[in-house]
Each structure stands twice: as C-alpha cells, then as structure tokens.
Amino acid sequence: MTGRDPRSLPSASPTGSAIQDKTFTLLAPHTLKTVRAWTYERALPFWIAHGIDPLHGGPVELLEYDGAALKHVPATRRTRVCGRQLYVFSQAHLLGLRGALDAADQVFSYMTTKLWMGADRGWCRTASAEGIPLDLTPDLYDFAFCLYGLAWYLEASGRQIALEYANQTLDLVENLFRHGSEAGFHNTFPPTLPRQQNPHMHLLEAVLKLQTVIPARHHIRIARELTDLFVQRLYQPQSKALPEFFTDGLQPIAEACGAIRIEPGHHFEWAWILAQHQLLTGEDHSGLIHDLVLTAETLGVCQTSGLTLNAVDHTGKQLDTQSRTWPNTERIKGWLGLYEVTGTSPWPQVESACSALFRFHLGPCVPEGLWVDAFTQDGRLQTATTPASTFYHILLAFCEILRLAPE
C-alpha cells in the first residue's frame, strides 16, 4: 500500500479543515456492546485471575495459547510492563472490577521491592522472573510508565506511598535524563543515541495524568516543555510527519534504506495526548492534532483490511509489513482526541478500527480476553503469544470509547 505525500494534503486552518465531517453519527450498537463485554466480562476478569505470576509474584510478561490451553511463559520482566499493568489493574478497580485493587497492590509491591534501585538510580530496566535485576540501566521510557502507573495507582488506592515514588521518579527524570545543552531528555543514563521521540511522548502522558490526580505547578511546567519540544523540534511541519529517531541535536535520522521512519500509531497517540493537554490547560493544539490524525489515516491505514500499519515513510511506502495490536487502538484514541477538541465525528474511523481489531487481533483464533499481537496487513498470523504490555493500549482505547460514545 502506498499513499499520497502528506505535503500535498490540506492543513487545518482557522477557516477550514481537511477533516470537516461534524455530522452526528453513532457507533454501531453492536460494536459498543462488544467493546463493553470484552472489557468488563472477558479481558479484565481474565487478567485479574491470570495476570499475576502465581510462583514469583508480579505481572506476567507473556501468556502462550494453544487452542484452549494456556500457560505462563517464563520471560525477562520489563519494568515498563509492570508500570503498564499497574495502570491496567488500577483502572479496573476504578471501573468496579472485583479483585483488581489486590492485583494492583501486588504489582506495586513487586515494582518497589524488586525493581527500585534507590533514590539515586530509580528503576532498573529488566529483572529475571524471580525478580533479580538484570539490566540496571535507567531508561526514560521505563520511568515514564512507572510514573503513569503510579499516578493511576494513587488515584485507585489513595496510598500516599505511591505519590512518594512518583515524586522521586519525576525528580530522577530531571536529574538523570535532562539534556545538558539541547532541549528534551536523553533516552537513558548514561546517554545513548539515537535520541527518540517516544519516551518524551509517554513522559508527557504520565505528567498529565499525575496532574489530574495531584495538581502541581511543576507538572504543568514539564508538560509545557514537552509540548513545546514536540511542536518546535520533533514534528516536521513540511512533511506533516513525526520521525522516530534523531541525532543528539534533534535532526531526524533515516533508516538504512534511506527513508525516515514514521509510525502511524504514534501520530494517533500524540494526537490524543495533545488533546488531553489542551483539555487540561486550554492551550490550543487543534490544528496540529488534525494534521497528525490526517497524516496517519491517509498514509498508515490499509484500505483493504482496515489495519493500521506499523511503519511507513513520508509517501506511505511500507517500512514494516506487519500490523500490531497497539497502532489500531491508537487510531481509536487519535480520532477521539480530535473529536473532543474540534467536534469532528470520529465514529466511522472508530468503527473501522474496532472491526479490524475484533476481526484479527481480538478475534476467534485466541481465547476470550487475549489478543494476537501481530498480523501481516493481509491478515496472516505472526505470533502465538499474548504480551501483557499490549493491554494498556487496548484498555485505554476501549475506556475512551465507553466514555465518549453516545448510547
């Protein structure tokens, strides 16, 4: 699949928009019912029951399925997955799911006893299944998800110790990762290249969530710094695209094939996060949100299958022939973010994304409550395991549907 060059696409403007459909349409009742049932009756009860390692504690990394058979897969534990699952179980408790807070408590206990290296280093990157730290590298991506999970856990549990860890985490972000001469933050400590947009995106997401739970001026300051970084340095207005990788001086870096890698899922994800920032602070990002969604929808969605592609270049040429679960969920969020700040109807695209998800990733080839992580764009299965890391994406997208879809 190839698409049009986004440089030829109309921009949003105060007087008009390339996405102008503000007609009042509804999500199909069957789709809304399916999303609600999958969330409340299948996925969350299943993961509350099976998502904690019964032998070693902490959240499982992978579940393997063979028909109806299910087993845990011993795997290196990633700190980022613990942060994501802390969100999942905290959100589940706020939705009223029995046993969810106990699961969140277990994840929090595992994180703080096995993965925390102290106030001078923060979170390790990985640990063994038994909870023995393996990679001690402080990683901004991991810190962002720990901060995000802690904010949700604080809201769900009210435990002030969660705020203490959140504050220490944010202090370490400032002290370990801040770039000395350029804008933004390093990926790791010690610094490594290339620099990436992705950790900045998730740090913004985490700080915004923390602000909704415990308002503070420095949360808003960091959020403003990150949105300015995106607008002024990361986003490329001429191509209306967001590169993934950058030099130390924040110049985009091409792939080995010579193309700049663009991930449509991250365009949609940034659109939703910028919408949350606009709703929280009143700063207008609506034109940028529009262009992010339009570029991703035009270049990154297969018109045949409805699947969102993993990666393309600025012309829509595929750099990755697979479609993972998460970009399809971010398509939902991106359109809903645009809807909240402009009133543009998102429901045809949300319907399309849900259809693709339930046809492929959440479909009949896996037990209810699980997912297939990757398909080719023509629908060929690529994996036979369910990574826990993906649930954060699915749950957040489905909760947004349930929050915003008219009954």
N, C-alpha and C positions, 0 to 999 in steps of 0.2 A: 504494500500500500504506500502510495506517495500522496502528498497533499500540496496545497498552494503555499508559496512563500508567504509567511506572516507579514513580511514587509509590505505586501500588496493588500493586506486586509485593512478595512477602515478602523480607525481608532475611536475610542469613546471620546465624547466631547460634551460640553455643557448643553449644546443644542441638539444633539442626536447621538445615536449609538448603533453599532452594527448589530447588537442584540436588542431588539426593540419590543419583543413579544411580552406584553404585560397583561395578556388576556388571562382571565381567571379559569384555570384548568385544574382538575383534581387528579391526584394519584389514584390509579385503579383500586377500588375497594379490596379486590383480591390481593393485590400487591401489598397494601397496607396491612391486611390481615396476616399475610405470610411473613412479613418483616416482624410484626409483633409476636407471632407464635414462635418463630425461630429464636428470637431474642429471649423471651420470657419462659417459654416452655421447653426449649431444646438446648440451646447453647449454654446459657448461664447456669441452669441446674446441672448440666453435664460437667462443666468445668469446675463448678464448686465441688462436685463429688470426685472428680478425677484429675483436677489440675494441680494438686499438691502432691509432691513425691512422698508416698507413704513410708519409704525407708529412710530417706535423708532429710526430709523436710524441704521447704522452699518450692517454688513453682517449677513444674516440669518444662523442659525445653521443647521436646518433640513427643508426639503420640504417633504410633505406627498402626495402620489398619490393614486388615486382610479380610475383606467381607465384613462379617460381624465381629471378628476377633480384634482385640485392641491390646496394645502393650506400650509401656513406657520405654523410651529409647534412652539408654544411658548416654549422656552428652555433656560436653563442657557447658557450664552455666554462664550465660552472659548477663552482666549487670543490667544492661538496657532492657532485657526481657523481664527481669524482676521489677524494674520500675514500671513497665507497661502493665504487668499483671497486678501490681499494686493498684494501678488505676482501675483495671477491669473489675476486681473484687470490691473496691470502694464504690465504684459506680453501681455495681449490682446491689450493694447494700442500700444505697440511696434510692434505688428502684424498688426496694422492698423484698429482695430475694433472701429467703431464709438460709442461714449458714454462710452468707457472703462476708460478713464482717469477721467471722472467725478465720476464713481463708485469708482475708486481707491482713489480719493480725499475724498469721503465720508467715506471710511474705515479708511483712515489715520486720519481724523478728529475725528471719533468715538474712535479710539485707544488712541489718545493723550489727548482727553478731558475726557474719561470715564475710561480708563484702566491704565493710567500712574499715579503712586503714588508719583512721585517726584524723584529727582536725588539721594536720599539716599536709595530708595527701588525699583524703577523701575516699572515693570509691575505686576499688580495683576494677579491672576490665572483665576478667573471667575468673571462674573458680571451677574446681572439679565437682562432680556430682555429690561428693561428700562434703563440699563446702570449703575445700582447701584452695586458697588463692593461687592462681596460675600466672596470669598476666597482670602485673601490678601497675601498668601504665594508666595514669589518669587520662580519661578521654572525655572531651566536652559533650559528645553525643550521649554517653552514658550518664554524665552528670545532669544533662537536660532531662532525661527520662526519669532519673531518680527524683529530681525536683518536681516534675509533673506528677509522678505517683504520690509523692509526699503531700503535695497540695490537695489532691483528691482524698488521700487517707486522713488528712487533718479535718477536712470537711465531713467525712463519713464518721470518724471516730471521736473527734473532739480532743484527741490526745495531744497535749502541748509538746510532748517529746518529738512529735513529728515536725512541729514548727522549728524546734531547736536544730534538728538535722537539716531542714530546708534552709534555715539561715546560714548554717555552716557551709552547706553546699554552695549557696549563692556567693558567700564570701570567697570560697576557693575558686569559683569561676572568675571572679575579679582578680584574684591574686596569682593564680597559676596560668590562666589561659589568655589573659588580655595581651594583645599585640603591643609591643613597645613603641613602634613607630607608625604602623598602619592602623586603619580602622578595623574594628571587629576583634575576633578572638582566634587563637590558634586551635587546631583540632585536638592536639594532645599536649602533654607536658612530659618530657621536653618537646619542643615544636617539631612537627614533621610537615612535609609537603607531599602532594599539592594541598592547598587550602580548599575547603569545601563550603558550599552554601548550607548544606543540610543541618549541621549542628546548630548554626545560627537560627534556622527556622524553628527547630524544636526548643531551643532556649527561649525564643520569643513566645512560643506556645505555652511553655511552662511558667514563665514570668506572668503572663496574662492570667493564667488560671490561679496562680498564687495571689495575684492582686484581687481577684474576686472573693477569695477566702479571707485574706488578711491584707487590707489595703495599706500601702506604704509608698512614700514618695520615690524611694529608690527602685521599686518595681517599675513604676511609670517611667523613670529616667532610663533604665536599661531597655525597656520596651521601645521607647522613642529612639534610642540609639540604634537598636536593631532594625527598626523600620526605616530609619534614615540610611543605614548601611545598605539595605535592600534597594531602596529607590535610587541612591546615588552611585553605588558601586557594583552591586551584584546583578541587578536586572539590566538587560541590554535593550534600550528603547528602540533602537533602529531595527532590530530583528524581532522585537516584542517577545523575547525569549530569555530564559534563565539558564545559563550554563551551570554545570555541576561542579567543575574543578577550576582552580585559579592558581596563579603564581603567588609568591609572597606579597607582591604589590597589587594583587587582586585583578590581574589581567586574565581573561579566560584562556584555558588550556584545551587544545584539541586532542581527540583520540588519536591512536596510532594511524588510523585510516585518514586522518586529516580533518575530520568533522568535529564540530563542537557538540558534545553530548547534551541532549535536552530530555528530561524525564517528564512526560505529561502529568504523571501523578503528583509531582512536586509543584507544577504550576497550579493544579487544582488545590493542593494542600496550602500553598502560600495564599491563594485567594481566600480560602476560608479563614486562615489565621489573621490576615489583614482585615477581614470583615469583623472578626472579634475585636481587634484593636480599635477599629472605627466605632463599633458599638459601645466600647468601654470608654473611649476618650473623646469621641466626637471629631477626630481628625479624618478628613475625607480621603479615602483611598478608592472610591468607587470606580473611577476611570481605569486605574491600574488593575483592580480586581476584574473588571470587564475584559481587559486585554489579556490577562493571564488565562481566564476561562476560555476566551475565544481561540487563542493560540492552541491551547491543549485540546479543545474539542475539534478544531479543524485539522490539526496535524497528528493527533495522538489517539484517535478513536477509530477502530476498524469499522467501516460502514457495513461490512458483511456480517460479522459476528456480534458487533456491539461491544467488543472487548477493548479496554484501554491498553495501549501498548506500553512496554517498559521504557523504551528509549528510541528517540528519533533524532535526526538533525534538523536544521532550521528550514529545510524544504519538506519535511515529512518522511524522508527516507529512513527506513528502519535501521537502527543500530543494534537492536535486540529483537529477535522474532517471537519472544515469549510475552505472555501477559500474566503477571502475578495477581493475586487477590487484591493487594492493597491499592494499586492505582485505580481499580474500579470503584473501590469505596471512596477514594478521594475525589473521584468525579462527582459523586453524590454531594460530598461536602462543599466542593467548589461552587457548584450550581446553587446550593442552598445559601452559601455565603453571599453570592451575588444577589439572590432573592431578598435577603434580609436588608441589604443596603440600597437596592435600587427598585425592588418590586417586580423585577423581571421574572416571569413564570419559569420555574425550574423543572416542572413535573414531567414533561416529555423526556428530558435527559435523565432525570432520576428514575423514571420508569424503565428506560433503556438500560441503565446501569444495573438496576435490580434484576431485570430479565437476564442479563449476561451473567450476573453473579449466581443466580439460582439455577441457571441452565448449566453452567460449567463449575464454578468454584465451590458452591454450596449444594451441589446437585446430588442426584441419586447414586453416584459412584462412591460416596463416603457415608459413614454412619451419621445420623442426625446430630447436629451440634458441632461437627467437624468441617474441614474445608480442604480442598485441593489447592496447594499453594501456587502451582504454575501450570499453564496450558500454552501450547502454541496458538497463534492467532486464529488458526483454522480448527481449534478445539481438540487437539491431541494432548492427552495427559502426559505431564512431565515429571510428576513426583508421586510418591505413595506414602508420604508422611504429612502430618499436620503440625506446623510450627506454632508454638504458643504466641510468638511475637506478633502474629497477624491479627489476633483477636482485638487488640487495641484499635486497629483501623476499622474493623467491621463494627464493633460495638459503638464506637463514636459516631460513625456514619448512620447506623440504624437509630441510635438515640436522637440524632438530629432530625431524621425523617419523622419519628414519632412525636417530636416536639413541635415541628412546623407544619406537618401535613394536615390540611383540613379533614375533618372526619366526614 
